[in-house]
Amino acid sequence: MRENSLALGYNPFKILREFHESGRGAAGLFEGANAYLAARLSYLLVRNTIYKVLYDKFKPFKPSNDLNWKEKAVIAGIAGGIGALASNPFELIATRMIADGAIYQPHRRNLPGFIPTF
């Protein structure tokens, strides 16, 4: 069995030891977490708001007072696309922060993240 495998996966103890030896500690596991949280929240806020606005605009006035599944799918696709566009900058920040941790120390950019630390 390989040294880095544990039941066909990676050995979590070895990964934690490498984090500790690199000087990043347990905080290294949460690189980019604040930017990722901002991305998720912005996506959900924009997507749900746009879906509700479009749904209320196109809702028919009939006894069942509901749209069929095809109309709901189109509205959901539009809302999801706009939400993805709105959250894309935060996803980019999170990806760059996570990738920055894999670079050797002299070449790191040491990005502060979405929420600055004082």
KETOR-293131 format. One record per residue: residue number from 1; residue in three letters; x, y, z of N, C-alpha, C in turn. Coordinates in steps of 0.1 Angstrom, whole numbers, always signed. Atoms other than C-alpha are relative to their C-alpha. Layout:
@resi: NUM resn: ALA n_X: X n_Y: Y n_Z: Z ca_X: X ca_Y: Y ca_Z: Z c_X: X c_Y: Y c_Z: Z;
...
This chain:
@resi: 1 resn: MET n_X: +9 n_Y: -12 n_Z: +0 ca_X: +0 ca_Y: +0 ca_Z: +0 c_X: +9 c_Y: +12 c_Z: +0;
@resi: 2 resn: ARG n_X: -8 n_Y: -12 n_Z: +1 ca_X: +13 ca_Y: +35 ca_Z: -8 c_X: +0 c_Y: +7 c_Z: +13;
@resi: 3 resn: GLU n_X: -2 n_Y: -7 n_Z: -12 ca_X: +25 ca_Y: +58 ca_Z: +19 c_X: -11 c_Y: +10 c_Z: +3;
@resi: 4 resn: ASN n_X: +10 n_Y: -11 n_Z: -2 ca_X: -1 ca_Y: +85 ca_Z: +13 c_X: -14 c_Y: -5 c_Z: -1;
@resi: 5 resn: SER n_X: +13 n_Y: +5 n_Z: +2 ca_X: -31 ca_Y: +62 ca_Z: +9 c_X: -5 c_Y: -6 c_Z: +13;
@resi: 6 resn: LEU n_X: +7 n_Y: +6 n_Z: -11 ca_X: -56 ca_Y: +52 ca_Z: +36 c_X: -13 c_Y: -4 c_Z: -5;
@resi: 7 resn: ALA n_X: +12 n_Y: +5 n_Z: +5 ca_X: -84 ca_Y: +30 ca_Z: +24 c_X: -4 c_Y: +7 c_Z: -13;
@resi: 8 resn: LEU n_X: +2 n_Y: -6 n_Z: +13 ca_X: -80 ca_Y: +43 ca_Z: -12 c_X: -2 c_Y: +15 c_Z: +0;
@resi: 9 resn: GLY n_X: +1 n_Y: -14 n_Z: -1 ca_X: -79 ca_Y: +79 ca_Z: +0 c_X: +13 c_Y: +6 c_Z: +5;
@resi: 10 resn: TYR n_X: -12 n_Y: -6 n_Z: -5 ca_X: -53 ca_Y: +103 ca_Z: +14 c_X: -1 c_Y: -1 c_Z: +16;
@resi: 11 resn: ASN n_X: -1 n_Y: +2 n_Z: -15 ca_X: -41 ca_Y: +99 ca_Z: +50 c_X: -2 c_Y: +14 c_Z: +6;
@resi: 12 resn: PRO n_X: +3 n_Y: -13 n_Z: -6 ca_X: -57 ca_Y: +128 ca_Z: +70 c_X: +11 c_Y: +5 c_Z: +10;
@resi: 13 resn: PHE n_X: -10 n_Y: -4 n_Z: -10 ca_X: -30 ca_Y: +127 ca_Z: +96 c_X: +13 c_Y: +5 c_Z: -7;
@resi: 14 resn: LYS n_X: -12 n_Y: -5 n_Z: +8 ca_X: -2 ca_Y: +131 ca_Z: +70 c_X: -3 c_Y: +15 c_Z: -5;
@resi: 15 resn: ILE n_X: +4 n_Y: -13 n_Z: +5 ca_X: -21 ca_Y: +161 ca_Z: +55 c_X: +1 c_Y: +10 c_Z: +12;
@resi: 16 resn: LEU n_X: -1 n_Y: -9 n_Z: -12 ca_X: -25 ca_Y: +177 ca_Z: +90 c_X: +14 c_Y: +3 c_Z: +4;
@resi: 17 resn: ARG n_X: -14 n_Y: -2 n_Z: -3 ca_X: +12 ca_Y: +171 ca_Z: +97 c_X: +7 c_Y: +9 c_Z: -10;
@resi: 18 resn: GLU n_X: -6 n_Y: -9 n_Z: +10 ca_X: +21 ca_Y: +188 ca_Z: +64 c_X: -4 c_Y: +15 c_Z: +2;
@resi: 19 resn: PHE n_X: +5 n_Y: -13 n_Z: -3 ca_X: -1 ca_Y: +218 ca_Z: +73 c_X: +8 c_Y: +6 c_Z: +12;
@resi: 20 resn: HIS n_X: -7 n_Y: -4 n_Z: -12 ca_X: +16 ca_Y: +220 ca_Z: +107 c_X: +15 c_Y: +4 c_Z: -3;
@resi: 21 resn: GLU n_X: -14 n_Y: -2 n_Z: +3 ca_X: +51 ca_Y: +217 ca_Z: +93 c_X: +2 c_Y: +12 c_Z: -10;
@resi: 22 resn: SER n_X: -1 n_Y: -11 n_Z: +9 ca_X: +44 ca_Y: +244 ca_Z: +67 c_X: -1 c_Y: +14 c_Z: +7;
@resi: 23 resn: GLY n_X: +1 n_Y: -13 n_Z: -8 ca_X: +37 ca_Y: +270 ca_Z: +94 c_X: -14 c_Y: +6 c_Z: -1;
@resi: 24 resn: ARG n_X: +14 n_Y: -5 n_Z: +2 ca_X: +0 ca_Y: +275 ca_Z: +84 c_X: -9 c_Y: -4 c_Z: +11;
@resi: 25 resn: GLY n_X: +9 n_Y: +5 n_Z: -10 ca_X: -15 ca_Y: +254 ca_Z: +111 c_X: -14 c_Y: -4 c_Z: -5;
@resi: 26 resn: ALA n_X: +14 n_Y: +4 n_Z: +4 ca_X: -52 ca_Y: +246 ca_Z: +112 c_X: -7 c_Y: +11 c_Z: -8;
@resi: 27 resn: ALA n_X: +6 n_Y: -11 n_Z: +8 ca_X: -60 ca_Y: +280 ca_Z: +97 c_X: +2 c_Y: -2 c_Z: -15;
@resi: 28 resn: GLY n_X: -2 n_Y: +3 n_Z: +14 ca_X: -46 ca_Y: +267 ca_Z: +64 c_X: -11 c_Y: -8 c_Z: -6;
@resi: 29 resn: LEU n_X: +12 n_Y: +7 n_Z: +5 ca_X: -76 ca_Y: +244 ca_Z: +61 c_X: -11 c_Y: +9 c_Z: -4;
@resi: 30 resn: PHE n_X: +11 n_Y: -9 n_Z: +2 ca_X: -99 ca_Y: +274 ca_Z: +60 c_X: +4 c_Y: +12 c_Z: -9;
@resi: 31 resn: GLU n_X: -4 n_Y: -10 n_Z: +10 ca_X: -81 ca_Y: +294 ca_Z: +33 c_X: -11 c_Y: +2 c_Z: -10;
@resi: 32 resn: GLY n_X: +11 n_Y: -3 n_Z: +10 ca_X: -107 ca_Y: +312 ca_Z: +12 c_X: -14 c_Y: -2 c_Z: +5;
@resi: 33 resn: ALA n_X: +13 n_Y: +3 n_Z: -5 ca_X: -136 ca_Y: +303 ca_Z: +35 c_X: -9 c_Y: +12 c_Z: +0;
@resi: 34 resn: ASN n_X: +9 n_Y: -12 n_Z: -1 ca_X: -148 ca_Y: +338 ca_Z: +40 c_X: -4 c_Y: +5 c_Z: -14;
@resi: 35 resn: ALA n_X: +4 n_Y: -3 n_Z: +14 ca_X: -147 ca_Y: +345 ca_Z: +2 c_X: -11 c_Y: -10 c_Z: -5;
@resi: 36 resn: TYR n_X: +10 n_Y: +10 n_Z: +4 ca_X: -166 ca_Y: +312 ca_Z: -4 c_X: -13 c_Y: +3 c_Z: +6;
@resi: 37 resn: LEU n_X: +13 n_Y: -3 n_Z: -7 ca_X: -192 ca_Y: +322 ca_Z: +22 c_X: -7 c_Y: +12 c_Z: -7;
@resi: 38 resn: ALA n_X: +6 n_Y: -12 n_Z: +7 ca_X: -197 ca_Y: +356 ca_Z: +5 c_X: -5 c_Y: -4 c_Z: -14;
@resi: 39 resn: ALA n_X: +5 n_Y: +5 n_Z: +13 ca_X: -200 ca_Y: +338 ca_Z: -29 c_X: -14 c_Y: -7 c_Z: +2;
@resi: 40 resn: ARG n_X: +12 n_Y: +8 n_Z: -2 ca_X: -227 ca_Y: +314 ca_Z: -16 c_X: -12 c_Y: +10 c_Z: +4;
@resi: 41 resn: LEU n_X: +10 n_Y: -9 n_Z: -5 ca_X: -246 ca_Y: +342 ca_Z: +2 c_X: -5 c_Y: +9 c_Z: -12;
@resi: 42 resn: SER n_X: +3 n_Y: -8 n_Z: +11 ca_X: -245 ca_Y: +365 ca_Z: -28 c_X: -8 c_Y: -7 c_Z: -11;
@resi: 43 resn: TYR n_X: +7 n_Y: +8 n_Z: +10 ca_X: -256 ca_Y: +337 ca_Z: -52 c_X: -15 c_Y: -2 c_Z: +5;
@resi: 44 resn: LEU n_X: +14 n_Y: +4 n_Z: -5 ca_X: -286 ca_Y: +327 ca_Z: -30 c_X: -8 c_Y: +13 c_Z: +1;
@resi: 45 resn: LEU n_X: +8 n_Y: -12 n_Z: -1 ca_X: -297 ca_Y: +363 ca_Z: -24 c_X: -4 c_Y: +5 c_Z: -14;
@resi: 46 resn: VAL n_X: +4 n_Y: -5 n_Z: +14 ca_X: -296 ca_Y: +373 ca_Z: -61 c_X: -9 c_Y: -10 c_Z: -6;
@resi: 47 resn: ARG n_X: +9 n_Y: +10 n_Z: +7 ca_X: -311 ca_Y: +340 ca_Z: -74 c_X: -14 c_Y: +0 c_Z: +6;
@resi: 48 resn: ASN n_X: +14 n_Y: +1 n_Z: -6 ca_X: -340 ca_Y: +339 ca_Z: -49 c_X: -8 c_Y: +13 c_Z: -3;
@resi: 49 resn: THR n_X: +7 n_Y: -12 n_Z: +2 ca_X: -348 ca_Y: +376 ca_Z: -53 c_X: -5 c_Y: +1 c_Z: -15;
@resi: 50 resn: ILE n_X: +4 n_Y: -1 n_Z: +14 ca_X: -348 ca_Y: +375 ca_Z: -91 c_X: -11 c_Y: -10 c_Z: -4;
@resi: 51 resn: TYR n_X: +10 n_Y: +10 n_Z: +2 ca_X: -368 ca_Y: +343 ca_Z: -91 c_X: -14 c_Y: +5 c_Z: +5;
@resi: 52 resn: LYS n_X: +13 n_Y: -5 n_Z: -5 ca_X: -395 ca_Y: +358 ca_Z: -69 c_X: -6 c_Y: +11 c_Z: -8;
@resi: 53 resn: VAL n_X: +5 n_Y: -11 n_Z: +8 ca_X: -397 ca_Y: +390 ca_Z: -89 c_X: -5 c_Y: -5 c_Z: -14;
@resi: 54 resn: LEU n_X: +5 n_Y: +5 n_Z: +12 ca_X: -400 ca_Y: +371 ca_Z: -122 c_X: -12 c_Y: -9 c_Z: +1;
@resi: 55 resn: TYR n_X: +11 n_Y: +8 n_Z: -2 ca_X: -424 ca_Y: +346 ca_Z: -108 c_X: -13 c_Y: +8 c_Z: +3;
@resi: 56 resn: ASP n_X: +11 n_Y: -8 n_Z: -2 ca_X: -447 ca_Y: +373 ca_Z: -95 c_X: -4 c_Y: +8 c_Z: -12;
@resi: 57 resn: LYS n_X: +3 n_Y: -8 n_Z: +12 ca_X: -445 ca_Y: +392 ca_Z: -128 c_X: -8 c_Y: -9 c_Z: -10;
@resi: 58 resn: PHE n_X: +6 n_Y: +9 n_Z: +11 ca_X: -455 ca_Y: +362 ca_Z: -150 c_X: -11 c_Y: -9 c_Z: +6;
@resi: 59 resn: LYS n_X: +10 n_Y: +9 n_Z: -5 ca_X: -479 ca_Y: +345 ca_Z: -126 c_X: -13 c_Y: +3 c_Z: -6;
@resi: 60 resn: PRO n_X: +13 n_Y: -3 n_Z: +6 ca_X: -512 ca_Y: +341 ca_Z: -143 c_X: -11 c_Y: +2 c_Z: +10;
@resi: 61 resn: PHE n_X: +11 n_Y: -2 n_Z: -9 ca_X: -545 ca_Y: +351 ca_Z: -129 c_X: -11 c_Y: -10 c_Z: -5;
@resi: 62 resn: LYS n_X: +10 n_Y: +11 n_Z: +2 ca_X: -565 ca_Y: +318 ca_Z: -130 c_X: -3 c_Y: -7 c_Z: +13;
@resi: 63 resn: PRO n_X: +4 n_Y: +6 n_Z: -13 ca_X: -581 ca_Y: +296 ca_Z: -104 c_X: +11 c_Y: -7 c_Z: +7;
@resi: 64 resn: SER n_X: -11 n_Y: +7 n_Z: -6 ca_X: -550 ca_Y: +275 ca_Z: -99 c_X: +11 c_Y: +9 c_Z: +4;
@resi: 65 resn: ASN n_X: -9 n_Y: -11 n_Z: -3 ca_X: -529 ca_Y: +307 ca_Z: -99 c_X: +15 c_Y: -5 c_Z: +1;
@resi: 66 resn: ASP n_X: -14 n_Y: +5 n_Z: +0 ca_X: -496 ca_Y: +289 ca_Z: -108 c_X: +5 c_Y: -2 c_Z: -14;
@resi: 67 resn: LEU n_X: -6 n_Y: +2 n_Z: +12 ca_X: -472 ca_Y: +285 ca_Z: -136 c_X: +2 c_Y: -15 c_Z: -2;
@resi: 68 resn: ASN n_X: -3 n_Y: +14 n_Z: +2 ca_X: -465 ca_Y: +252 ca_Z: -153 c_X: +15 c_Y: -3 c_Z: +2;
@resi: 69 resn: TRP n_X: -14 n_Y: +3 n_Z: -4 ca_X: -432 ca_Y: +234 ca_Z: -148 c_X: +10 c_Y: +5 c_Z: -10;
@resi: 70 resn: LYS n_X: -9 n_Y: -5 n_Z: +10 ca_X: -417 ca_Y: +246 ca_Z: -181 c_X: +3 c_Y: +15 c_Z: +2;
@resi: 71 resn: GLU n_X: -2 n_Y: -14 n_Z: -3 ca_X: -423 ca_Y: +282 ca_Z: -172 c_X: +9 c_Y: +3 c_Z: +12;
@resi: 72 resn: LYS n_X: -9 n_Y: -1 n_Z: -12 ca_X: -408 ca_Y: +277 ca_Z: -138 c_X: +14 c_Y: -3 c_Z: -3;
@resi: 73 resn: ALA n_X: -13 n_Y: +3 n_Z: +3 ca_X: -378 ca_Y: +261 ca_Z: -153 c_X: +7 c_Y: +11 c_Z: -7;
@resi: 74 resn: VAL n_X: -6 n_Y: -11 n_Z: +7 ca_X: -372 ca_Y: +290 ca_Z: -176 c_X: +4 c_Y: +11 c_Z: +10;
@resi: 75 resn: ILE n_X: -3 n_Y: -11 n_Z: -10 ca_X: -375 ca_Y: +315 ca_Z: -147 c_X: +11 c_Y: -4 c_Z: +9;
@resi: 76 resn: ALA n_X: -11 n_Y: +4 n_Z: -9 ca_X: -352 ca_Y: +294 ca_Z: -125 c_X: +13 c_Y: +0 c_Z: -8;
@resi: 77 resn: GLY n_X: -12 n_Y: -1 n_Z: +7 ca_X: -326 ca_Y: +292 ca_Z: -153 c_X: +5 c_Y: +14 c_Z: -1;
@resi: 78 resn: ILE n_X: -4 n_Y: -15 n_Z: +1 ca_X: -326 ca_Y: +330 ca_Z: -158 c_X: +5 c_Y: +5 c_Z: +14;
@resi: 79 resn: ALA n_X: -4 n_Y: -5 n_Z: -13 ca_X: -324 ca_Y: +336 ca_Z: -121 c_X: +13 c_Y: -6 c_Z: +5;
@resi: 80 resn: GLY n_X: -13 n_Y: +7 n_Z: -3 ca_X: -296 ca_Y: +310 ca_Z: -116 c_X: +11 c_Y: +6 c_Z: -8;
@resi: 81 resn: GLY n_X: -11 n_Y: -6 n_Z: +8 ca_X: -276 ca_Y: +325 ca_Z: -145 c_X: +4 c_Y: +14 c_Z: +5;
@resi: 82 resn: ILE n_X: -3 n_Y: -13 n_Z: -5 ca_X: -278 ca_Y: +360 ca_Z: -131 c_X: +7 c_Y: -1 c_Z: +14;
@resi: 83 resn: GLY n_X: -6 n_Y: +3 n_Z: -13 ca_X: -270 ca_Y: +347 ca_Z: -96 c_X: +15 c_Y: -4 c_Z: -2;
@resi: 84 resn: ALA n_X: -14 n_Y: +4 n_Z: +2 ca_X: -239 ca_Y: +330 ca_Z: -110 c_X: +9 c_Y: +11 c_Z: -4;
@resi: 85 resn: LEU n_X: -8 n_Y: -12 n_Z: +4 ca_X: -227 ca_Y: +362 ca_Z: -127 c_X: +3 c_Y: +9 c_Z: +12;
@resi: 86 resn: ALA n_X: -2 n_Y: -9 n_Z: -12 ca_X: -232 ca_Y: +381 ca_Z: -94 c_X: +11 c_Y: -6 c_Z: +9;
@resi: 87 resn: SER n_X: -9 n_Y: +7 n_Z: -10 ca_X: -212 ca_Y: +355 ca_Z: -73 c_X: +13 c_Y: -3 c_Z: -6;
@resi: 88 resn: ASN n_X: -13 n_Y: +4 n_Z: +6 ca_X: -184 ca_Y: +349 ca_Z: -98 c_X: +12 c_Y: +7 c_Z: +5;
@resi: 89 resn: PRO n_X: -12 n_Y: -7 n_Z: -6 ca_X: -160 ca_Y: +376 ca_Z: -84 c_X: +4 c_Y: -6 c_Z: +13;
@resi: 90 resn: PHE n_X: -4 n_Y: +6 n_Z: -13 ca_X: -162 ca_Y: +360 ca_Z: -50 c_X: +5 c_Y: -14 c_Z: -1;
@resi: 91 resn: GLU n_X: -6 n_Y: +13 n_Z: +3 ca_X: -156 ca_Y: +326 ca_Z: -64 c_X: +14 c_Y: +1 c_Z: -5;
@resi: 92 resn: LEU n_X: -14 n_Y: -2 n_Z: +5 ca_X: -125 ca_Y: +339 ca_Z: -81 c_X: +9 c_Y: +3 c_Z: +11;
@resi: 93 resn: ILE n_X: -8 n_Y: -4 n_Z: -11 ca_X: -112 ca_Y: +354 ca_Z: -49 c_X: +3 c_Y: -13 c_Z: +8;
@resi: 94 resn: ALA n_X: -2 n_Y: +12 n_Z: -8 ca_X: -118 ca_Y: +321 ca_Z: -30 c_X: +10 c_Y: -10 c_Z: -7;
@resi: 95 resn: THR n_X: -8 n_Y: +9 n_Z: +8 ca_X: -101 ca_Y: +301 ca_Z: -58 c_X: +15 c_Y: +4 c_Z: +1;
@resi: 96 resn: ARG n_X: -14 n_Y: -6 n_Z: -1 ca_X: -70 ca_Y: +324 ca_Z: -58 c_X: +6 c_Y: -2 c_Z: +14;
@resi: 97 resn: MET n_X: -5 n_Y: +2 n_Z: -14 ca_X: -68 ca_Y: +322 ca_Z: -20 c_X: +4 c_Y: -14 c_Z: +3;
@resi: 98 resn: ILE n_X: -3 n_Y: +15 n_Z: -2 ca_X: -69 ca_Y: +284 ca_Z: -20 c_X: +13 c_Y: -4 c_Z: -8;
@resi: 99 resn: ALA n_X: -12 n_Y: +3 n_Z: +8 ca_X: -43 ca_Y: +282 ca_Z: -48 c_X: +12 c_Y: +6 c_Z: +5;
@resi: 100 resn: ASP n_X: -12 n_Y: -7 n_Z: -5 ca_X: -20 ca_Y: +307 ca_Z: -31 c_X: +7 c_Y: -8 c_Z: +11;
@resi: 101 resn: GLY n_X: -6 n_Y: +9 n_Z: -10 ca_X: -15 ca_Y: +282 ca_Z: -3 c_X: +9 c_Y: -11 c_Z: -5;
@resi: 102 resn: ALA n_X: -8 n_Y: +10 n_Z: +5 ca_X: +0 ca_Y: +257 ca_Z: -26 c_X: +13 c_Y: +5 c_Z: -6;
@resi: 103 resn: ILE n_X: -12 n_Y: -5 n_Z: +5 ca_X: +27 ca_Y: +280 ca_Z: -38 c_X: +11 c_Y: +1 c_Z: +11;
@resi: 104 resn: TYR n_X: -10 n_Y: -1 n_Z: -10 ca_X: +61 ca_Y: +281 ca_Z: -21 c_X: +1 c_Y: +14 c_Z: +5;
@resi: 105 resn: GLN n_X: +1 n_Y: -12 n_Z: -7 ca_X: +65 ca_Y: +309 ca_Z: +4 c_X: +6 c_Y: +12 c_Z: -7;
@resi: 106 resn: PRO n_X: -6 n_Y: -12 n_Z: +6 ca_X: +88 ca_Y: +333 ca_Z: -15 c_X: -9 c_Y: +5 c_Z: -12;
@resi: 107 resn: HIS n_X: +8 n_Y: -4 n_Z: +12 ca_X: +63 ca_Y: +333 ca_Z: -45 c_X: -14 c_Y: +3 c_Z: +4;
@resi: 108 resn: ARG n_X: +14 n_Y: -2 n_Z: -4 ca_X: +31 ca_Y: +336 ca_Z: -25 c_X: -4 c_Y: +15 c_Z: -1;
@resi: 109 resn: ARG n_X: +5 n_Y: -14 n_Z: +1 ca_X: +9 ca_Y: +367 ca_Z: -30 c_X: -6 c_Y: +4 c_Z: +14;
@resi: 110 resn: ASN n_X: +5 n_Y: -3 n_Z: -13 ca_X: -5 ca_Y: +364 ca_Z: +6 c_X: -13 c_Y: +9 c_Z: -1;
@resi: 111 resn: LEU n_X: +13 n_Y: -7 n_Z: +2 ca_X: -40 ca_Y: +375 ca_Z: -4 c_X: -7 c_Y: +2 c_Z: +13;
@resi: 112 resn: PRO n_X: +7 n_Y: -2 n_Z: -13 ca_X: -60 ca_Y: +390 ca_Z: +25 c_X: -13 c_Y: -6 c_Z: +0;
@resi: 113 resn: GLY n_X: +14 n_Y: +6 n_Z: +1 ca_X: -93 ca_Y: +376 ca_Z: +13 c_X: -10 c_Y: +11 c_Z: -2;
@resi: 114 resn: PHE n_X: +11 n_Y: -9 n_Z: +2 ca_X: -127 ca_Y: +392 ca_Z: +10 c_X: -2 c_Y: +9 c_Z: +12;
@resi: 115 resn: ILE n_X: +2 n_Y: -7 n_Z: -13 ca_X: -130 ca_Y: +402 ca_Z: +47 c_X: +14 c_Y: +3 c_Z: +5;
@resi: 116 resn: PRO n_X: -14 n_Y: -3 n_Z: -5 ca_X: -98 ca_Y: +421 ca_Z: +57 c_X: +1 c_Y: -3 c_Z: +15;
@resi: 117 resn: THR n_X: -3 n_Y: +2 n_Z: -14 ca_X: -82 ca_Y: +411 ca_Z: +90 c_X: +8 c_Y: +12 c_Z: +5;
@resi: 118 resn: PHE n_X: -7 n_Y: -12 n_Z: -5 ca_X: -70 ca_Y: +439 ca_Z: +112 c_X: +10 c_Y: -4 c_Z: +11;
